């Protein structure tokens, strides 16, 4: 009897231990209780809204450009001689006609005097021949000399007259050479580095120039646009409108200058499908430097009275291009839209929205 009670006690203890183990295991694997929260099923989701409004959209063509001078002149000598003086400074702004350098004029002054002397000699011979011709004319009228002698004298007068024409040309050529000894600026612009020093012997066949002058005011920027954008630009130019062009630095942070579109090239590059354009800038502050790389913004047109929404509202997916349109019952619907021009953070909506509609942007 005592042994039976002992066995029952042991069995009861094992049963308690097993039950406790099962309870602990079930407690550790059971899922946590559901809690309500801000985004629980069926709860409202906060969104950012924007209202479609009427506004203007600028059609801006973006391109890469290079600052290009309107004129670049390599200044060379037009005669042969020693460079006796250099009057310009490197980097100097010069005006058209300003004296830059001097070639030794002495040999050309001598040549001019020789030409003038030859001209005066032939003038004296012509005057004497004309006097003889007048005497021969009177003698022929009196039949005192043969007609042939008179004709010969007339021919001699004509020869001296022709010689004077040649002499005058030689005098003019000598004067021109004297003028060429003074090397002047052919245009207003900025001089680069000096390439020939004073004392050197210069000739017309020299490979190097004395200096290079570049026109910097005004200055131009060459850039290219896709051929698909050309009709719009040509249409605006044809009716005489000035298209604004802005240029920015390489980092696109600083605006360097504002100018106008001047002209387009007469051909399209078949390799790239682009066409070159030239814009003109006053460059009064010399913010644009020749061969500088710039970013170009051409204002091709402005769309007025357009339905405008933020670019952030535009979605793309299975329906195509669409927006989430907020309705009055605090729900949204997908609305397919047709996009127009884009200007920075704004985009024009051609179809699908009207002024006053609210769209989700966040």
C-alpha positions as CSV (number, residue, x, y, z in Angstrom):
1,X,0.0,0.0,0.0
2,X,2.8,2.3,0.8
3,X,4.6,1.4,-2.4
4,X,1.5,2.2,-4.4
5,X,1.2,5.7,-2.9
6,X,4.8,6.4,-3.8
7,X,4.3,5.4,-7.4
8,X,1.2,7.6,-7.6
9,X,3.1,10.6,-6.2
10,X,6.0,10.2,-8.7
11,X,3.5,10.0,-11.6
12,X,1.6,13.0,-10.5
13,X,4.9,15.0,-10.3
14,X,5.9,14.0,-13.8
15,X,2.5,15.0,-15.1
16,X,2.9,18.5,-13.6
17,X,6.4,18.9,-15.1
18,X,5.2,17.9,-18.6
19,X,2.3,20.3,-18.4
20,X,4.5,23.1,-17.4
21,X,6.9,22.4,-20.3
22,X,4.0,22.3,-22.8
23,X,2.6,25.7,-21.6
24,X,6.0,27.4,-21.8
25,X,6.6,26.1,-25.4
26,X,3.2,27.3,-26.5
27,X,3.7,30.7,-24.9
28,X,7.0,31.3,-26.8
29,X,5.7,30.4,-30.3
30,X,2.4,32.2,-30.1
31,X,2.1,35.5,-32.2
32,X,2.0,38.8,-30.4
33,X,-1.4,40.3,-30.0
34,X,-2.5,42.8,-32.8
35,X,-2.3,46.4,-31.9
36,X,-3.9,49.3,-33.6
37,X,-1.7,52.1,-35.1
38,X,-1.4,55.0,-37.5
39,X,-1.1,52.8,-40.7
40,X,-3.2,49.8,-39.6
41,X,-5.4,48.2,-42.1
42,X,-8.1,50.5,-43.2
43,X,-6.5,53.6,-41.6
44,X,-6.1,56.9,-43.7
45,X,-2.6,57.6,-45.3
46,X,-1.4,61.2,-45.2
47,X,-0.2,62.6,-48.5
48,X,1.1,65.9,-49.9
49,X,-1.2,67.7,-52.4
50,X,-0.7,70.3,-55.1
51,X,-3.3,72.2,-57.0
52,X,-3.2,72.4,-60.8
53,X,-3.0,76.1,-61.8
54,X,-2.8,78.2,-64.9
55,X,0.7,79.5,-65.7
56,X,3.5,79.9,-68.3
57,X,6.0,77.3,-69.3
58,X,9.2,78.4,-70.9
59,X,10.5,76.0,-73.6
60,X,14.3,76.1,-73.0
61,X,16.7,74.2,-75.2
62,X,19.8,73.1,-73.3
63,X,23.1,72.7,-75.1
64,X,26.9,72.7,-74.7
65,X,28.7,75.6,-76.3
66,X,32.2,77.1,-76.9
67,X,33.0,80.8,-76.8
68,X,34.2,81.9,-80.2
69,X,35.5,85.3,-81.3
70,X,33.8,87.0,-84.2
71,X,37.1,88.0,-85.6
72,X,40.7,86.6,-85.1
73,X,43.5,88.3,-87.0
74,X,47.2,87.2,-87.2
75,X,49.1,90.4,-87.5
76,X,52.0,90.0,-90.0
77,X,54.3,92.4,-91.9
78,X,53.4,93.2,-95.5
79,X,57.0,94.2,-96.4
80,X,60.6,93.0,-95.6
81,X,62.8,94.7,-93.1
82,X,64.0,94.9,-89.5
83,X,61.5,95.3,-86.7
84,X,62.7,98.5,-85.1
85,X,59.9,99.2,-82.6
86,X,57.2,97.3,-80.8
87,X,54.6,99.6,-79.2
88,X,52.0,97.2,-77.8
89,X,51.8,95.3,-74.5
90,X,50.8,91.7,-74.2
91,X,47.1,91.4,-73.2
92,X,46.4,95.0,-74.2
93,X,43.1,96.2,-75.6
94,X,43.8,98.1,-78.9
95,X,41.7,100.1,-81.2
96,X,41.5,99.8,-84.9
97,X,44.2,101.8,-86.6
98,X,46.4,102.0,-83.5
99,X,50.2,101.7,-84.1
100,X,51.5,98.3,-83.0
101,X,55.1,98.1,-84.5
102,X,57.5,99.8,-86.9
103,X,59.6,98.3,-89.6
104,X,62.8,100.2,-90.7
105,X,61.4,102.7,-93.2
106,X,64.7,104.1,-94.6
107,X,65.0,101.8,-97.6
108,X,61.4,102.5,-98.6
109,X,61.9,106.3,-98.2
110,X,64.8,106.1,-100.6
111,X,62.7,104.0,-103.1
112,X,60.0,106.6,-102.9
113,X,62.4,109.5,-103.7
114,X,63.7,107.6,-106.7
115,X,60.2,107.1,-108.0
116,X,59.4,110.7,-107.5
117,X,62.6,111.7,-109.3
118,X,61.8,109.5,-112.3
119,X,58.3,111.0,-112.5
120,X,59.7,114.5,-112.5
121,X,62.2,113.6,-115.2
122,X,59.5,112.2,-117.5
123,X,57.3,115.2,-116.8
124,X,60.0,117.5,-118.1
125,X,60.6,115.3,-121.2
126,X,56.8,115.3,-121.9
127,X,56.6,119.0,-121.6
128,X,59.5,119.5,-124.1
129,X,58.0,116.9,-126.5
130,X,54.6,118.7,-126.3
131,X,56.4,122.1,-127.2
132,X,58.1,120.5,-130.2
133,X,54.8,118.9,-131.3
134,X,53.2,122.4,-131.3
135,X,56.0,123.8,-133.5
136,X,55.8,120.8,-135.8
137,X,52.1,121.4,-136.2
138,X,52.6,124.9,-137.4
139,X,55.4,123.9,-139.8
140,X,53.2,121.1,-141.2
141,X,50.5,123.7,-141.9
142,X,53.1,125.8,-143.8
143,X,54.4,122.7,-145.6
144,X,57.8,123.4,-144.2
145,X,58.4,119.8,-142.9
146,X,57.2,116.4,-143.8
147,X,54.0,115.0,-142.3
148,X,55.9,112.0,-141.1
149,X,58.1,114.1,-138.7
150,X,55.0,115.5,-137.1
151,X,53.5,112.1,-136.6
152,X,56.7,110.8,-135.1
153,X,56.7,113.7,-132.6
154,X,53.1,113.0,-131.7
155,X,54.0,109.3,-131.0
156,X,56.8,110.5,-128.8
157,X,54.5,112.6,-126.7
158,X,52.2,109.7,-126.2
159,X,55.1,107.6,-125.1
160,X,56.0,110.1,-122.4
161,X,52.4,110.4,-121.3
162,X,52.3,106.6,-120.8
163,X,55.6,106.8,-119.0
164,X,54.1,109.3,-116.6
165,X,51.2,106.8,-115.9
166,X,53.8,104.2,-115.0
167,X,55.8,106.6,-112.9
168,X,52.7,107.6,-111.0
169,X,52.0,103.9,-110.2
170,X,55.6,103.5,-109.0
171,X,55.3,106.5,-106.8
172,X,52.0,105.2,-105.3
173,X,53.6,101.7,-104.7
174,X,56.5,103.3,-103.0
175,X,54.2,105.4,-100.8
176,X,52.2,102.3,-100.0
177,X,55.4,100.5,-98.9
178,X,56.3,103.4,-96.6
179,X,52.8,103.1,-95.1
180,X,53.3,99.4,-94.6
181,X,56.4,100.1,-92.4
182,X,53.9,101.2,-89.8
183,X,52.0,98.0,-88.6
184,X,48.6,99.1,-87.2
185,X,45.8,97.2,-85.6
186,X,43.3,95.9,-88.2
187,X,40.5,95.7,-85.7
188,X,39.5,96.6,-82.1
189,X,40.3,93.7,-79.8
190,X,42.7,92.2,-77.3
191,X,46.3,91.3,-78.2
192,X,47.7,87.9,-77.1
193,X,51.4,87.1,-76.4
194,X,54.1,88.7,-78.5
195,X,55.6,86.3,-81.0
196,X,58.4,88.4,-82.5
197,X,60.7,90.7,-80.6
198,X,62.2,94.0,-81.6
199,X,65.3,93.7,-83.7
200,X,64.2,90.7,-85.7
201,X,64.2,90.6,-89.5
202,X,60.6,90.1,-90.7
203,X,59.3,89.1,-94.1
204,X,55.9,88.5,-95.7
205,X,56.6,84.7,-95.8
206,X,57.2,84.3,-92.0
207,X,55.3,81.4,-90.5
208,X,54.8,83.2,-87.2
209,X,52.8,86.3,-86.7
210,X,54.0,89.4,-84.8
211,X,50.9,89.0,-82.6
212,X,47.3,87.8,-82.7
213,X,44.3,90.1,-82.1
214,X,40.9,88.7,-81.1
215,X,37.7,90.6,-81.0
216,X,36.2,90.1,-77.5
217,X,33.5,92.8,-77.5
218,X,31.1,91.6,-78.8
219,X,31.8,87.9,-78.7
220,X,29.8,84.8,-79.8
221,X,29.0,81.3,-78.5
222,X,28.7,78.4,-80.9
223,X,26.4,75.5,-79.8
224,X,24.3,72.8,-81.4
225,X,20.7,71.7,-81.0
226,X,18.9,68.6,-82.3
227,X,17.4,69.0,-85.8
228,X,13.9,68.3,-84.4
229,X,14.1,71.6,-82.5
230,X,15.3,73.6,-85.5
231,X,11.8,74.4,-87.0
232,X,10.6,76.1,-83.8
233,X,13.8,78.2,-83.7
234,X,13.7,79.1,-87.4
235,X,10.0,80.1,-87.2
236,X,10.8,82.5,-84.3
237,X,13.8,84.0,-86.2
238,X,11.8,84.4,-89.4
239,X,9.3,86.7,-87.8
240,X,12.1,88.8,-86.4
241,X,11.9,87.9,-82.7
242,X,15.0,88.1,-80.5
243,X,15.6,84.7,-78.8
244,X,17.2,85.1,-75.4
245,X,20.3,83.0,-74.7
246,X,21.9,82.5,-71.3
247,X,25.2,80.9,-70.7
248,X,26.4,79.3,-67.4
249,X,29.8,78.0,-66.3
250,X,30.9,74.4,-66.4
251,X,29.3,73.6,-63.0
252,X,26.0,75.2,-64.1
253,X,26.0,77.3,-60.9
254,X,26.9,80.8,-62.1
255,X,25.3,82.7,-65.0
256,X,28.0,84.3,-67.0
257,X,26.1,86.4,-69.6
258,X,22.8,87.0,-71.3
259,X,22.7,87.5,-75.1
260,X,20.6,86.8,-78.2
261,X,20.5,84.2,-80.9
262,X,22.1,85.6,-84.1
263,X,21.9,82.9,-86.7
264,X,21.8,79.2,-87.6
265,X,24.1,77.2,-89.8
266,X,22.9,76.4,-93.3
267,X,23.3,72.7,-93.1
268,X,22.5,69.9,-90.6
269,X,25.3,67.6,-89.5
270,X,24.2,64.2,-90.8
271,X,26.6,62.4,-88.5
272,X,25.1,63.8,-85.3
273,X,21.7,65.0,-86.5
274,X,22.4,68.5,-85.0
275,X,22.7,72.0,-86.4
276,X,25.1,74.8,-85.2
277,X,23.8,78.1,-83.9
278,X,25.6,81.3,-83.0
279,X,24.6,83.6,-80.2
280,X,26.0,87.1,-79.7
281,X,27.0,88.7,-76.3
282,X,28.1,92.2,-75.6
283,X,30.7,90.8,-73.1
284,X,31.3,94.3,-71.6
285,X,32.7,92.8,-68.4
286,X,34.7,90.2,-70.4
287,X,33.1,87.4,-68.5
288,X,33.3,85.2,-71.6
289,X,36.8,84.1,-72.7
290,X,37.7,82.7,-76.2
291,X,37.5,78.9,-76.4
292,X,35.8,78.7,-73.0
293,X,33.4,75.8,-72.4
294,X,29.9,76.9,-71.4
295,X,26.4,75.6,-70.8
296,X,23.8,77.2,-73.0
297,X,20.1,77.9,-72.3
298,X,18.1,79.0,-75.3
299,X,14.6,80.3,-74.6
300,X,12.9,79.0,-77.8
301,X,9.3,79.8,-76.9
302,X,6.9,80.4,-74.0
303,X,3.6,78.4,-73.6
304,X,1.0,80.7,-72.0
305,X,-2.2,79.8,-70.1
306,X,-1.2,76.2,-69.6
307,X,-2.4,73.9,-66.9
308,X,0.6,73.5,-64.7
309,X,1.4,70.9,-62.0
310,X,4.7,70.0,-60.2
311,X,6.9,67.4,-61.9
312,X,6.7,65.4,-58.6
313,X,3.1,64.6,-59.4
314,X,3.9,62.7,-62.6
315,X,3.9,58.9,-62.3
316,X,4.7,56.3,-65.0
317,X,3.4,52.8,-64.9
318,X,1.1,50.3,-66.5
319,X,-1.6,52.9,-67.4
320,X,1.1,55.1,-69.0
321,X,1.8,58.6,-67.7
322,X,-0.6,59.4,-64.9
323,X,-1.2,61.3,-61.7
324,X,-3.1,60.4,-58.4
325,X,-6.1,62.7,-58.4
326,X,-7.4,63.6,-55.0
327,X,-11.2,63.4,-54.8
328,X,-13.6,65.2,-52.4
329,X,-14.2,62.1,-50.3
330,X,-10.5,61.9,-49.3
331,X,-9.7,59.1,-51.8
332,X,-7.6,59.1,-54.9
333,X,-8.0,57.8,-58.4
334,X,-5.5,57.2,-61.2
335,X,-5.9,59.9,-63.9
336,X,-4.0,59.4,-67.2
337,X,-2.5,62.6,-68.5
338,X,-0.8,64.0,-71.6
339,X,2.4,66.0,-70.9
340,X,3.5,69.2,-72.6
341,X,6.6,71.3,-72.0
342,X,8.6,71.1,-68.9
343,X,10.3,74.0,-67.1
344,X,12.4,73.0,-64.1
345,X,10.0,71.7,-61.4
346,X,6.9,72.5,-63.5
347,X,5.2,70.6,-66.3
348,X,2.3,71.5,-68.5
349,X,-0.7,69.1,-68.8
350,X,-2.3,69.0,-72.2
351,X,-5.0,66.5,-71.4
352,X,-6.4,64.9,-68.2
353,X,-6.5,67.7,-65.7
354,X,-8.2,71.1,-65.3
355,X,-7.3,74.1,-63.2
356,X,-8.2,73.5,-59.6
357,X,-7.7,69.8,-59.5
358,X,-5.6,68.5,-56.7
359,X,-2.9,65.9,-57.3
360,X,-0.7,63.9,-55.0
361,X,3.0,64.9,-54.9
362,X,4.2,63.1,-51.8
